[in-house]
């Protein structure tokens, strides 16, 4: 085999994987937005077939022979730096894929498609029993998956590695134990007795979302926004990123923040490495935690900042003239600290207690210490213990998130990792962009986007998220920086 032939094989196969992945994402996006309910059976089969095909490509002998040939010490030294990075990453992915039987991928993807649909029905009816058998099946499959991967240490590491390469259960446990007590104290300290309300029509909410997307530079040529039960972002191709939001009369500004959140994901996706890396494993984020740092940065660090509301308040008043609150009142309103039932509505302090709750439950579930049927009661007990509220229904408790219905065990910690990373990025950005506050106040986000692109986006998967954070901020995950950020912000 010649080096150029092996490089062509892995280039062609990666392109095929990228394109199939886009089709899978399109089908998934459609299921969560516009798909007729009766299409579910065929959709689950379509997703299952394509997922199996993608997996077969990655574990094919052709790819494996090429990547091992190129990884040979003598050959890899003859590669360009870019080719070397691609080969190293692809080999790691292929090694992992070869541990998992193709028929398992088919079974898992079909179960996930059916489970998501069952969760939608269960949530609408607030009946966990509808979702329970599907969840039990997914837990069984995820334990089987862990057996195939076989990483050292805690069983949860096998799931966590899919979202946070290099992170371990032990590292997370230490960080979460540190946050647990400090966040509880901050919640007690800064909990607000005020209950200011903002009233916005759905039409006004839509207008505000479109306006902020325009300021962020997300145009129709490579981006669109739709509505779904649970907001999400997906990339269908290099220049086709979709986000969704939802509108609420009870919490009208939640649509703005969910749009800012998903826009952060979209900006990242649209700025991942292109050129030689376009159809390769490098044109992806190294972890969901780093991805979440981008969404949480725009949603919270920028979107809930004082300077942002000095800029956005006049826009709010122009869209909804009936608002009788001044800018200071609105700023306090969007930063109100209170004990919320719903994770996505939670403030910056209590939000991470919601994540710790989910982390503790899903690790115990995968370990076999608890059973799925126990989850509603355990969830309610932990909500009372950690946040001081107790859900009255399954809808506002155990069924509020879609993640377990799509098999995303190991995903939830990424949110808190993202919050921590975003605070670290803020302090580094302030060091480099001395006029950052005035930029935000004037609605000029271009330099901020350039900084993120230079320091985060452009690397793709060249490095792990921890390595990128060390390049960008001088250190990896540091929960103490996040506590510092919260104390400085809310202490004012």
Secondary structure, DSSP 4 states (H G I P E B T S, - for coil): --HHHHHHHHHHHHHHHHHHHHHHHHHHHHHHHT--GGGHHHHHHHHHHHHHHHHHHHT-HHHHHHHHHHHSHHHHTTS-HHHHHHHHHHHHHHHHHTTS-HHHHHHHHHHHHHHHHHHHHHHHHT-HHHHHHHHHHHHHHHHHHHHHH--SS-TTHHHHTTTBTT--HHHHHHHHHHHHHHHHHHHHHH-----------HHHHHHHHHHHHHHTT--TTSEEEEE-SS--EEEEETTEEEEEE---STTTTHHHHHHHHHHHHHHHHHTS--GGGTTSTTSS-SBHHHHHHHHHIIIIIITTSHHHHHHHHHHHHHH-TT----HHHHHHHHT-----S-GGG--TTTHHHHHHHHHHHHHHHHHTSS-GGGHHHHHHHHHHHHTS---SSSTTTTTS-SGGGGT-TT-THHHHHHHHHHHHHHHHHHHH-TTHHHHHHTT--HHHHHHHHHHTGGGTTSS-HHHHHHHHHSSS--HHHHHHHHHHHHH-
